[in-house]
Amino acid sequence: MLSAPAQIQVIDTPQDPRQALHSRLKILFAGLFGAVAVACAFGLLAEQLDDRLPGTVMLKSVTGLPVTATFSPGAFSKTVPRALPPPASAPA
């Protein structure tokens, strides 16, 4: 029992666990680049998969029918719309 340290064999010597600064910066910049690339890919994918019609001109060209009514951009919001100012009268 007293001779146990003689039986221990060091396989791999311990090393400093801290990484070099340039290695950490490479990892940081690779992560940032990867995040921007994934965000751009999702943006392009969402743009390609969007099946909404952007306006009345496109709706008319797709259906071949005249557009008689449209929704205003804030038609379904819960906020009260502002009152429009009265039209300017022409000078007499």
C-alpha positions in Angstrom: 0.0 0.0 0.0 2.8 2.4 0.7 4.3 1.9 -2.7 1.1 3.0 -4.6 2.6 6.2 -6.1 5.2 4.1 -7.8 2.4 2.3 -9.7 0.8 5.4 -11.0 1.7 6.1 -14.6 1.1 9.6 -16.1 -0.6 9.2 -19.5 -1.2 12.8 -20.5 0.4 15.7 -18.6 -2.0 18.4 -17.5 -2.1 21.6 -19.6 -3.4 25.1 -19.0 -7.1 25.0 -19.6 -7.3 28.6 -20.9 -7.4 29.1 -24.6 -5.4 31.7 -26.4 -7.1 35.0 -27.1 -6.9 34.7 -30.9 -8.6 31.3 -30.7 -11.5 32.7 -28.7 -11.9 35.6 -31.2 -12.0 33.2 -34.1 -14.8 31.3 -32.4 -16.7 34.6 -31.7 -16.4 35.8 -35.2 -17.3 32.4 -36.6 -20.5 32.4 -34.5 -21.4 36.0 -35.5 -20.8 35.1 -39.2 -22.9 32.0 -38.8 -25.7 33.8 -37.1 -25.8 36.5 -39.9 -25.7 33.8 -42.6 -28.6 31.8 -41.0 -30.6 35.1 -40.6 -30.1 35.9 -44.2 -31.1 32.4 -45.3 -34.3 32.6 -43.3 -35.1 36.0 -44.7 -34.6 34.8 -48.3 -36.6 31.7 -47.6 -39.5 33.7 -46.1 -39.5 36.0 -49.1 -39.6 33.0 -51.5 -42.4 31.2 -49.6 -44.6 34.3 -49.1 -47.8 33.8 -51.2 -49.5 37.0 -50.4 -50.3 39.5 -53.2 -48.5 42.8 -52.6 -51.1 45.1 -54.0 -54.2 45.7 -56.0 -52.4 45.8 -59.3 -51.1 42.3 -58.8 -54.5 41.1 -57.6 -56.1 42.4 -60.7 -53.5 40.8 -63.0 -53.8 37.4 -61.3 -57.6 37.3 -61.2 -58.5 39.4 -64.3 -61.2 41.1 -62.3 -61.5 44.7 -61.2 -60.7 45.5 -57.6 -63.6 47.2 -56.0 -62.5 47.5 -52.3 -59.4 47.2 -50.2 -58.6 47.2 -46.5 -56.7 50.1 -45.0 -53.4 49.2 -43.3 -54.8 49.7 -39.8 -58.3 48.3 -40.4 -58.0 45.6 -37.9 -55.9 47.3 -35.2 -57.4 47.9 -31.8 -56.2 51.5 -31.7 -58.5 54.4 -32.6 -57.4 56.0 -35.9 -56.6 59.7 -36.0 -59.0 62.0 -37.6 -58.0 63.3 -41.0 -57.6 67.1 -41.4 -60.3 68.8 -43.5 -59.4 69.3 -47.2 -57.9 72.6 -48.0 -60.4 74.8 -49.8 -59.4 76.4 -53.1 -58.9 80.2 -53.0 -61.8 82.1 -54.6 
